[in-house]
C-alpha cells in the first residue's frame, strides 16, 4: 500500500522549483531533482553535507544574519537571494523562500529555490506583455476610433440625394484620407497581433478552466477581427464559432449541434439589436448558454433589459482586452 509520505516525496521530486530541507546544523537531509539539476550535482553528493560547502565564503556571514532574523521572526519565514556554487564552481543566484519549523524538538528549514535568471526572464516577459497590452489598448481606444469617427462624420455631411453637389468633392477626398488612416491602424493592429513575440506571450500563463468553444456574434468587421484575435490570444486552442449575421447564429443554435459554452454579442442596427437577438434566442427551448454583451457604455435601460433574460450574464465594456476576457472565461 502506498503511503502518503511516498506520494508527497514523489510530488516534491517532480516539482519544477528547487526544494531543500536542512537540519539544525544546516546539513542537507532532502533535495529534489530540480535543485540538483540546476547545480549539476547528484543528490548523494549533497545529502548529509553542510550547506556552507557550496556557499561562497563572502556570503556566509550574511546567511548567518538571515537565519538569526528568521529564528526571531514569529512565523519563521525568510525571503532573500542566495548565491550557490554549482559543480563546476560557477555562482548561480537563487530567489529563496524559507520556512523554519520544529518537529519533535528538532529544528528544520525548508527552502524553495527559483533560479534568479529564470525569474528575471519571466519578469521581463511579463513586463513586455503588459507593454503590448497597453499598446493594444491605446490602438483600440484612440487611434482606431479617430479615423472611424472622421469617416462617420464625413458620411453624415455627404449629400446622397444630389451626388453631383460640388460640396461632395472635398468630402470624397477627406473620406479617402480617413480610409487610408484607418487602413494603417488596421495594419498596425494586424502586425501587433501576429508578431512572433506576441504569439510567444500566449502561453506564458496557461489557464485550464476556460471554455473549449465560444460563439462570437459581431456585425462590425473591424471589431469582429479584433475580438476574435484577442480570444485566440487568450487561448489559441479555443474553438470560435464566428458570425457577423445574428440570424445565421440563431439558425446554428436552433439546430442544436456542437453548441458553444459561451455566447459573446456585439451588435449594432445592421441586422438586429442585442435585445432582438436575446428575445429570439430565449425562445429556443432547452438552451441555457450564458450570453455576454459588449457595449461602449451602459445605460440604465440596458440593465433593465438584461434582467428580462435568464441567460444574460453581464455587460463587458469596450475596449475588449485579454484581461477582461480572462475574467469572463474564468467565471
N, C-alpha and C positions, 0 to 999 in steps of 0.2 A: 504494500500500500504506500502510495506517495505521500510524504509528509509535507505539511505546509511550509516548513523551513526549506525543503528542497525546491519547491515551486518558487519561493521568494529568492533564493540564491540563483536559480536559473534565470529569473527575470532580470536580476541585477547584472548578471554576466553578459546579457544581451543588450543592456542599455547603451545608447549612443553616447551618454555622458560618462566621463570617468568617475568612478566611485571607489572610495578607500575607507577602511576602518583602522584606526590606530588604537593601541592600548595606552595606558597611562605613561609608559616610557617612550611614547612616540614611535613604536615599532609597528610595522605592517602586520596586521592579522587577517586582512582581506583586501584584495584589489581585483577589480573586474577587468575584462578583456579590453575594453575601450581605453582604460588608463594605461595598461601595459603596452597596447599597440601604439599609443601616442608617443611613448618613450622608447620603444624598441626593446623592452625587457620581457623575459618570460616571468610569469608570476612567482615561480620558485626562486628567482633571483632577488625578489623583493620581500617575500614573506619572512617575517621574524627578523628583518633587518631594520635598523633605525632610519627614520626619515632624513636625518642630518647627512647621511651618506650621499644623498642625491640633491642636497640643497646647497647653493653657493655659500661660501663662508660669510660673504658680505651681508647675507640675508638672515643668518641665524639669529642675531640679536633682535632684529625686527620681528621675526617669527615668535621669539620668546615673549616679547611685549604683547603681541597679538593674543597669544594663548593665555597670558596673565589677565588681559582685559576680558577674554572670553569666559574665564572662570568667575570673574567678578560680575559678569552680566547675569541677570536673574534668569533669563531663558537659555543661556548658554550658546547663543548664536554669534557668528562672526562672518563677515563678508570682506574679502580682500583679494589682492593679486599676489600670486606666488610664483617665483622662478624655480624651475626644476631642471636638473641636468639629465638629458637623455643618455642612452648607452654610448653614444659617440662623443659625449661631453658638451654637446650644444645646449644652450639655455633656451627653454621654452617657457613662456609666461602663460599662466592659467588664471582664470577667474575662479575663485573658490567660495563655495557656500559651506560653512562648517557648523556642526551641531555637537555640543558636549552633553553626554548623558551618563548616568550611573546605573550599573546593573550588578546586584549582589556585592555592594560596597566597592566596586571597581569602576574606574573612570574609563570611558571610551569616547573617541572622537570620530564622527562620521563626516567625511568631506566629499563634496561633489565638485568635479573639476570640468571646466569648459576651456578649451583652447582659446587664448586671448585673440589670436589671429583670426580664427574662425568667427569668434564673436564680433570682432570689428568688421569683418567682411559682411556678416549678416546685418549689422547695424547700418553700414554704408548702403547695402541693398535696400533696406527699409527706408532710409532717407531718400534714396533715389526714386523709390516707388512713390513716396509721398510727394516728391517734387513733381513727378509726372502726373499724379492726381491733381495737383494744383494747376499745372499747365492745362490739363484737360478741362478742369472746371472753368478756368479763365476762357478757354476757347469756346465752350458751350454757352457760358453765361454772358460774355461780352462780344467777342469777335464774331461769333456766329449770328448773334441777334442783330448786330449793326447792319449788315447788308440785307438781311431779311426785312428789317423794319423799313429800310430805304426802298426796297422793291415794293413792299405793300403800300407805302406812302405814294410812290410814283404811279402805281396802278390806279389808286383812287383819283389821281389827278387826270388820268388818261380819258380822253373824250371818245368813248366807244360808240356813241351814237353818230358821230361825224368823224370818220377816220382821216378825212382829208384836212381836218383842222390843223392849221400851221403850228399851233401850240403843242401838238403831239410830237413834232420833230425833236425838240430838245429833250422831251421826256424819254423818247426811244434811246437817245444817246446815253442819258443817265441810267436807264434800265440796263443797257449793255455794260456800263461801268460797274454797277451794283452786282450784276450777274458774274462778272469777272472776279470781283471781290469775294463773292460767295463761293465761287469755284476754288479760289486759292485757299480759303478756310477749310473747305471740304478736303482738299488735297493734304493740307496740314494735319487735319484730324486723321485721315487715312494713313499718313506717314507715321503718326504717333501710335496709332492702334496696331500697325503691322510691323513696327520696328522689331529687330531681334531682341533688343534689350527689354522692350515692353512685353514680348512673349515670354522671356525668361522669368519675368516677375509673376507670371500667372500662378506658378506652382510654389511660390515662396512659402506660403502658409496654407497648405491644402486643408480643406474642410470636408467632412464626410456626411454632414447632416443635410446637405442641400437636396432639393427635389431633383429627380432624374430628367424630368421634362417640364417645359413651360410653354404656354401659348402666348405669343405677343401679337396684339392687335393694335396697329398704329397706321393711320391713313396719311401720315406725313412722311414722305420718303427719307428726308434727312434725319428726322427724329428716329424713324424706324431703323435706319442704318446705325445710328449712334447707340441706341438701346440694345440692339442685337449684338453689337460689338462688345459692349460692356458685359452683357450676360456671358458671352463666350470667354471674356477675360476672367470673370468670377469663377467659372467652371467650364473649361474647354470641352468637357465630355457631356455637358448638358444638351439634351435634345430640345431644339427650339422649333415649335410649330408657328410659322411666321405668316401673318395675314395683314394685308392693307385694306381688305374689304371685310367688314364685320359680318356681313350677310353670309359670306363663304365660311367664316369661322363658325357661325351658328349652324350651318349645314353640317360641318365636320363634327361639332359637338353632338348634334342630334343623331348622327349615325352611331355614336357610342363606341367607337373602336379606338384603341390606343389613346385613351384620353390623357390630357396633361394633368399635372398635380397642382398647378397654379395658373391663373389667367391674369395677364397684365394688359391693361386697357389704356390707350391714349388716342381719343377720337375727337375730331372737330365736327364740322357740319357737312362733310362731303357725302357721307353715306347715312350716318345716323349719329346721335349723341351717345355718350356713355350710358345715360339712363335709358335710352331706347334699347340699347344692347342688353342692359341688365333686365329690362322688362321681358324681352323675348327669351333671354337665357333662363330666367326664373320659371318660364312656362314649360321648359323641358323637364319632364318628370325624372326623378332619381338622381339628378346631378347636384353634387354638393362641393364642387371645386371652388376654393376660395378665389375671390377676384380683388385685384388691387387697381386703383385708378390713378393715373398720373395727371397732375394738374400744375399749372403755373402758379396758381394761388387758390385758396379755398374760401368760398363764400358760405354764409350761414345756410343758404338754401341747399348747398351741396351736402352739408351734414344732415339736413333734414331728409333729402332724397336717399342718402345712404342707409338710413335707418329702415327704409321700406323693403330692403332686400337682405335676406338672411345670409346669402353667400358673399355679400360685400364685406371686406375686412377693413380696409383703411385706404386713405389717400397717401400718395407719395409725391411730395413737392419737387418739381424740377428745379435745377438740372439734375438728371439722374447720375449717380456716381456708384462706384463699386462698393463703397461703404454702405450706401442706402440699400443696395440690392443684397449685400451680405446679411444685413439685419433682417430684411424681408424674408430671405430664404431660410434663415435660422429660426424664424418664428414658428 
